[in-house]
Amino acid sequence: MDLSLIICTKNRASQLSQSLAYLGQIRSKADWEVILVDSGSTDETPQVIADFLTSATFPATTTYEARPGNGRGRNAGLALARGTIVAFSDDDCYVSPDYVDQVLEVFRNSEIGFAGGRIKLYDSSDYPITIRDMDAPQFFPPRSFIPGGAIQGANMIFRRKVLDEIDGFDNAFGAGALFSGDDIDACARASFAGWWGMYSPAPTVAHHHGRKEKHVQALKRRYAIGRGAYLMKFMLNSASAAIYRRVWLQRLIRFWTLGPRNCAQELYGSLSYLYYRFGAK
């Protein structure tokens, strides 16, 4: 199998139906599959998945993971994945018809271990957040700092052997878990495992997240706390400590000057991760 596409979903039956319809428009001669992870839905999601599996014209399967956390859900999907390349998207994203071929083209470069693709805003009335719509590619050398948002889970891809090397996703990170940021955490661990990463504008999804300005403040707070936890995790790792401690201090100084609220939230996230690692036992 050339590529596995994993999508985690929870209680978004209507949104999921639209997302799955776009999968049917993919055109590729490659061997690819879809894995749907039901993360404990209580709405009509199981029926939407069942209907999709019946009608899909390409290999598709599903699994159930009731325990919270997007990292845990992605690990459940990974356990079933057969592809040498593993892509991840969300249940409110719509992939482009050439998505599979564009992803595989990125990984023709044998040095690339992980990548992120373009994430466009589907509805112009939605707040421009959780998108990554840049025309120029960006490369991340091995053992380098990966900033939050550089690669996002709505359009994120790994070589399977890289995910095996880093033991998949950290269950403490991801939507529904203690901290956000399962995407950037996995990318950073891949980087410090010696792999190149990149952002490519070619593999494209449209993000139909539906968030308006009034919804954004709480989301930004959660992301800031997640970034703080992510930075602290890598400050505690001897291989990445020097780089991440320098970045952490620079961010605290900059945010204290430009935005004390962000500074406080990231600091709270860092301290919360310390408690999770050492104080919650």
N, C-alpha and C positions, 0 to 999 in steps of 0.2 A: 504494500500500500504506500503510495507516494505521500499522501497528506491526510491527516485527521483534523477535522474542525470540531472543537468542543464548545458547546454553549450551555451555560448554567442558567436556570430560570426558577423563579418562585413567584407564584400568584400574579402572573401577568399574562393570562390566557389570551386576551385579545391582542396584546402587543406581540406575543410570541407567534400567533397565527400570521401576522404580517411579516415578521422576520423570516419565518420558515418559507413563506411564499417566494421571497427573494432567492432562497437557496435553490429553488426549482429553476431559476433563470441562469444559473451558472453553466457555462459551456467550457468543457475541458476534455482533452483526450487522456489526461492523467487518471490514475486510480486514486480516488479520494472517498472519504466517508464522513458522516456527521454523527456525533455523539451528543445526545441531549441529557443533561443532568437535572433532574427534578429535585430541587433543594428544599423539599418539605412543603410543597404547595397544598393549599386547602381549597382552591377554586377549581375551575374546569381544566386546568393545565394538563392533568393526566390524559384526559380525553383528546385534547388538542394534539398531544404527542402521539397518542395511539392512532389517530386519524392520519397524521403525517407519516408515520412508519408504514402504514398500509399503502399509501399512495406514492411514496418516494420512489424515484426511478434510479437511485444510486444507493449504495450501502448506508444504512442508518440504524442506529440502536439507541437505547436509553438505559439509564441507571437512576437509582434513587439514593439520595443522601440527605437524611433528615437533620443531621447535626449542623448547627449554624456555621457560616463562614464560607466566603467564596473560594478561599484557598483550599479548604477541605473539599468543596464541590469540584474544583478543577482537578484535584488529585483523584477523585472518584472517576471522572471522565478519563483521565490519563491511564488509569488501570485497564481500561478497555481499548485504548487507542492502538492501532496497528501501523500508523503512518511513521515514516522516517522523519517527516516534518509534522509538527503539531501546532495548529493555530487555535487561538481563542478569540471569541467575540461574545457579545452580550445579547440578551433577548429583546433589546430595544434598538438593535442595529440592523442595517440592511446592507448586505454585501453586494459588490458590483459583479456583473456577469463574468468578468475575466479574473475574479479574485484568486481562484486556485492557481491559474497559470502565472499570475503576477507574483504570488508568494513563492512559488517554486523557482521563478527566475531570480529572486533575491538570493536564494540559497544555492544557486549555481556556484557562487563564491564559497569555496570550502572553508574559508577562515571565519565566515559569519556563523555564530552560534545562536544568536537571538536577534530579533528585529521587531520593530513596530511599524505599522502602516498608517496611511492617511485616515483621519477621522473627521468627516465633514458634518456640519450642522444640517440636519434634514429639514427642520422647520425654522424659518428665519425669525419667527416670533418667539422661539425659545431663547433662553439666556445662553450666550456663547461660552459655555463651560463644558469640560470633559470632551474637548475636541482637540485635534492636532492637524491643522490644515496648512502645511508648508510645502512649497514646491521643490525646495532643495533637499537632497539627502544629507544626512548627518551620521558620522561614524563615531563609535565609542571604543577606544583602544582597550585592550585587556588591562585589568587591575586599575581602572579609573573610576572616578565618582560618576554615578548616574543620577542626574537630578530628577526629582519628582515630576511627573507629567511628560518626561521625554519619550517614554514608551508607555502606552496605556492599555489596560486589559481589554478594552473594547476592540482592539486590533493588535494582537500580540502573537508572535510566532517564535518557536524554538526548534532546534534540532532535538529529536527524541533523546539522543544519547547525552545531550547537555542536561536535559531534565533528569535523566537517570543519574548523571554525575552529581547533581546538586540535591538529589532526593526530593524532587518535585517542589511543591509550594509549602510555605510555612502556614500551618493551620491557625496561627495566632493573627494572621493578617488576611484582609479582604472584607468586603461588605458582609455584615452580620457577625464578624469576629471582633476580637478586642480592638484591633487597629485596622485602619484602611491601608492599602498599599501592597497587597500580595503581588501585584504586577511588578512594581519597581524593586521590591525585595528580591524576587526571583531573578530579575535581570542583573542586579548588582552581584548576586552570588555567582551567576554565570560569568560575569566579567572577571571576578576574582578567582574563578576556576581557570582563567587563561583564554577566554573566548572574546573575539571581536563582536560588537553589536552595531546595529545601525537603525536609523529611521529611513524608510523608503516611502516616497509619495505614491508609488505605483499601486500596491495593494490597498484598495479603498473600501471603506464602509461609511454609511450615513447614519449618524446617531440621532435617533428620534426620542430624546430623553424626556421632553415635555416640561422641563423645569423653567419656571419664570423667576423674575428677580426676587420675589418674596421667598422663594425656596432656597436661595443660594447661600445665605449667611450660615445656616446650620451645616450645609454641605462643606463649605469652606473651613468651618471649624473642625469638622471631622477629618478633613484632609490634612489640616495643619497638625493635629494631634498625631495622625498617622505618620506624617513626615518626621516629626520629632522621635517617634518610636523607631522608625527606620534608621535614622541617623544614629541613635543610641545603640541599636543592635550592631551596627558596623563599627562603631567606636569600641565595642567590647571584643571585636575580633582582631587578633594580633596582625593578620595580614592586611587589614584595611584601616586599622586604628589611626595611624598618623594622618592619612588623607581625610578621613571623616571627622576627626577631632578639629582639624583646621577649618573644614567647611562648616561645622557646627558653630564654632566660635565666630566665624565671619558672618553667618546668618543671624546669630543672636545680636551682634553689634549693629548690623544693618537694619534688622527689624526693630530693634529698640529705638533707632533713630527715625525710621520711616513709618513704623506701625507697631506700637507696643502690644496691641492685641494679638497680632500674629506671633510675636516673640513669646508672649505668655502661653499661647496655645501649643507652640512647638516645644517649649520647655516642659510644659505639663505632659506632653506625649513622651518626651525623653525620660522624665521621672517615672511615668506610668510603666514604661517598658522595664526600667530598673526594678520596680516593684514586682512586675510579672516574672522576671527572671530570678530574682533573689529573695523577694519578700513574701510571695504569695504561697509558699510551700507549707 
